[in-house]
Amino acid sequence: MEFVKYVARYGAMRIQGIFTFPVEERLRHGDRVVVHTLRGHEVGVILCVATEEIEAAMGADVVLDRVIRLATSGDEAELRRIRNIEREEFLRCREVVGQMNIMMDLVRVEHIFGGERMIVYYVAEGRIDFRELVKLLASEFQMRIEMRQIGVRDETRLLADFGDCGLEVCCNLYLNDMSPISMKMAKLQKTTLDPNKVSGRCGRLKCCLRYEHDHYVETQKKLPPIGAEVITVAGEGKVIGHELLVNKVWVEIPESGKKLFCAAAIRLKWDLIEIQGTNNKNCTNNENE
């Protein structure tokens, strides 16, 4: 039997994986499916067909598994039931943690669709000895308990809804890799440096600062560096700033002050001196001949 590979998203942490399904029945973007994963049976959403390029981009660590079936009305009803009991399980877990005086903040409880396990997400400072807690919860809920310590960015992924832009927060919608973000990225893009305006729901710098960062870096490499002496149609001057989005530079000209020029309309003074020097050498050689 032939199979087609699909990319599907599943789980509270929006995990993406590649799953096979018989070629006879085609799946489309947005289809709800029951998939088999390393954690058990789960309900996921089909994103796209997994082409070779997509597989390469996702990396070798992506688990390859299978789609069991399209989600039925019965599966949807069971999923709603599980989401309801997750609230009760969360409250019970929080009660037990309080009784055992364990220094952790529970974030969410995820009850796997197939009932194979329950994942408890929590935030804590340092390592926590939760062996007794796991034994008690496993005995009460009669399933495998997995404790998962997360950071504030993952906490936002589980709990947040919308960002300042009015759209769903990226970490909750589609991001898999929570790449580091630095204030240098904000400075390079000339965004406000007010922490309240460049911070996301998690309190850290917004993930979207990274989306165009590589483009800004590549564009900056093509422009004359700050402090370089250049020659323009308005005279000689020194580069004092960049406008990366429009590929222009600010030049301070002694006679006329600060002006904005297209990168293609200026020339580095040193490059021109080298060209003139080469021409002079050629002239001298021609005269000697």
C-alpha positions, -999 to +999 in steps of 0.1 A: +000+000+000+013+035-009+013+063+017+014+101+016+033+121+043+015+150+060+026+176+085+002+177+115+001+198+147-011+182+179-009+186+217-011+216+241+024+226+231+015+227+194+040+200+185+045+194+147+052+160+133+051+141+100+025+114+096+017+089+069-018+081+056-029+058+027-028+075-007-064+064-015-078+090+008-064+125+005-063+149+035-066+187+033-053+216+054-074+220+085-087+184+086-090+170+122-074+136+125-066+111+152-028+104+151-005+079+168+025+096+185+052+087+210+028+099+237-002+078+226-034+085+205-040+122+200-062+146+180-043+168+156-048+192+127-034+186+092-012+215+080+001+204+046+017+176+026+052+169+038+074+176+007+112+168+007+119+205+013+096+207+043+110+175+058+146+189+054+135+221+071+119+203+100+150+183+106+159+147+113+146+148+149+109+150+137+091+118+146+075+100+117+043+082+127+009+076+112-026+091+109-051+066+122-083+081+108-102+113+102-117+125+135-153+115+137-182+132+156-176+106+184-139+116+186-149+153+188-174+146+216-147+126+235-122+154+230-147+179+245-153+155+275-115+153+281-111+191+280-138+194+306-122+168+330-088+185+325-101+214+345-111+191+373-077+173+371-059+206+372-077+217+404-071+184+420-034+185+411-031+220+425-048+209+457-024+179+461+007+202+454-005+226+481-010+198+506+024+184+500+039+219+502+058+216+469+073+249+456+059+248+421+033+267+401+010+245+380+003+259+346-018+233+329-028+196+328-029+178+295-049+146+293-038+126+263-068+117+240-062+080+242-059+080+280-023+068+279-009+095+302-015+129+318+011+156+314+015+182+342+032+215+331+047+236+359+070+265+366+095+263+394+129+277+404+155+250+402+149+213+403+119+198+422+117+163+438+082+153+427+085+115+430+060+112+458+036+136+439+038+114+408+030+082+428+000+098+444-014+113+412-008+080+393-027+061+420-056+085+420-060+090+382-049+055+372-027+066+344+009+075+337+019+109+350+045+130+332+059+161+349+071+188+325+090+219+339+087+248+315+098+285+313+078+317+311+078+316+273+063+281+272+039+292+299+026+319+276+024+294+247+000+274+269-021+302+284-019+333+262-045+342+235-038+375+216-008+398+213-006+436+209-010+432+171-045+418+175-035+384+162-030+351+181+003+350+199+029+333+175+041+309+201+006+295+205-002+295+168+027+280+150+061+285+165+081+254+173+116+268+179+117+295+206+149+312+193+167+337+216+158+374+210+182+402+219+178+440+223+203+444+195+176+432+171+153+459+182+181+485+179+190+474+144+153+476+133+150+510+149+120+500+169+112+516+202+135+505+231+107+509+256+106+475+273+068+478+277+063+481+239+088+455+227+079+428+252+053+401+245+028+385+268+055+365+284+074+396+295+103+388+272+112+404+239+087+397+212+094+368+189+085+389+158+117+409+163+135+379+148+114+374+117+131+401+096+164+402+115+184+382+089+172+406+062+183+436+082+218+421+088+223+412+051+212+447+040+235+464+065+265+444+052+259+459+017+258+495+029+289+517+037+297+513+075+290+541+099+319+566+099+330+557+063+340+587+041+320+588+009+316+609-022+281+620-033+266+643-059+264+669-032+301+666-022+322+645+002+309+635+036+308+609+063+282+582+068+263+588+101+233+564+097+214+538+078+178+534+066+179+497+060+143+492+048+148+516+019+185+508+013+196+544+019+223+561+041+225+593+059+256+613+051+269+644+069+283+669+044+303+698+058+290+723+033+253+713+033+247+692+065+228+659+068+214+643+037+198+610+027+212+592-004+204+559-021+232+534-016+237+531-053+243+569-056+274+572-034+309+559-036+334+550-009+362+576-010+388+549-004+376+529-034+378+559-056+413+566-045+424+531-053+408+533-087+426+566-094+458+551-082+455+521-105+448+544-135+478+565-127+500+534-126+486+523-160+493+558-174+529+557-162+535+522-176+521+534-210+544+564-210+575+542-203+565+519-232 
